[in-house]
Amino acid sequence: MLELKWIDVYYGNIQALWDVSLSVKEGEVIVIVGSNGAGKSTILRTISGMNKIKKGSIEFGGQRIDLLRADEIVRLGVSMVPEGRELFPRLSVRENLELGAAYIDRAYSRRTETLQWIYSLFPILHERGSQLAGTLSGGEQQMVAIGRALMSRPRLLMFDEPSLGLAPLMVDEVFKTVTKVSQEGVTILLVEQNVRQSLKMAHRAYVLENGRMVTKQSIDVDPEKCILCGECVEICPVSAIDMTVNGQPENPGRDLGRRVSRKSQ
Amino acid sequence: MNRLISGKSFIVLIVLAVVLIFFYPRVMDSYFLHLTIAIFLAMILASSWDILARTGQVSVGQAGLFGIGAYASALLYQWIHLPPVLGILAGGILAVILAVGIGYLTLRLRGIYFSITTIAFAEALAVIWLMIPDITGGAMGVSTPPLFGGNRILAYYLILAILALVIMTVWLIEKSRLNFAFTAIRQNEDVANVMGINPTRYKVLAFMISAFFTGLAGGFYSHYNTYIIPYEVFGLNVSIACLVMPIFGGLYTILGPVIGTILVKVIEEFLRVTVPYGHQIAYGLILVVVVLFMPDGLIGLWKKRIKPLFLKKSSVG
């Protein structure tokens, strides 16, 4: 469904991504993990059209989208829940939701139907419909943000750090809603620092370090094979990968090699 | 909305205001009529500046559009004796065409680039106008016969009509999906973008609407004033006035620019009479005071400080 092939992305003269490839199939939940500044958000920004690629290609549903503007890409069915939610605090919950469909004709004509669907997914939003979005709790705001993205009737929904700045209990709640959305048939691409919880719900995962994919293939997240060690996961996902499960990485990098060898001792 | 005034008395107030506005020129003397026309003209400039400001873009070159409108209608009268009302319309349309050009070049950039370009645009026009005096009249300016043969009452109704058009446009924008797009772009362009909004298109649209009314105001000014020179209509004074009035009154509201204009103009007129030189320092002082003490302008001050006082009183009594 979504296919990134060997993309390079720059901010001005500074390169942020090197040869990043990834693929997302219909109905999957894919997680990209990596530490701060690894370039996770950049990948999402690039897919949604806010950053342009210098090299490589991005295909969505068999069509190249890397040359399209962000607003055209949304119309094709790629929607994003932005980092930090970015709601309109002075508008009501309902207005915030309706905004998600207001500028996409395909979604605008079905907006009441979609709204009912979202209310059935998140009954709390129905209760709070007329409340100002700025007065909601962080977790509820996150649901509004997810609802707003769903209002555009996406086929692929991307989440940029949905657990950011939320209390642990709310984080659970948010991940549950992501699973719920996935069960509704929406394909999901998730970027997270909260590795343990996001891997629990993912079908496959990619690990990003310093703008490069650590492994060429996505890693398996079957809990039986337990690719994660206990303690250091939250700090550095890369050090947690047991490479013997997935074979040798294509381009391990100096740092990674050291860490892997330390782990195997 | 405004719970201070009930729906019925609100309608009565509006009807009263409309009647007053209509019969105003019959009862007022010439000086006050002239002052009112000047205030209405400034209101148009302020409100149209605010339309663009809703997208987060600060234009410091409204004088360029104002001057183009003024010169277009004055020169068209001089060349082909185009009736003033049509000339004013032509001024508005020409301003829109220029706005599209500048808009597409600079509004795709973010931040301060647009503001800088607009200053340069207005200043460049002033220089160009002085360089080709054969066409533009140069520093000597252009003069036209008085509007409607000098009938101030008709001029009053014309400017009132334009002002009504501006206010109605702003009202329609506020009621429509456009307002959400403008607000979204102002708050976060990236988020607006992933919501399916093309920021450049909407910013250019806002600039076009703003330019049209600024051009109309310029056209009216040239015929009403009967005489224009480049450094006046393209001057930084006009551009600054355009942004001080709405900031003073309260940004992104219908009433803000209107109230801000009335107060700024009254203060200016008062100072003009009492302080012979440098009364324009009022603009600077107002801007400083507003930015420091009331960032939401007069409307914000009313909503936050004064209205609660009233509500408390009425609930007690």
Interface residues (C-beta under 8 A of the other chain):
Chain A: R45 S48 G49 M50 R69 A70 D71 V74 R75 S79 M80 P82 E86 F88 L99 G100 A102 Y103 I104 R148 S152
Chain B: R177 F180 A181 T183 A184 Q187 N188 D190 V191 N193 V194 M195 G196 I197 N198
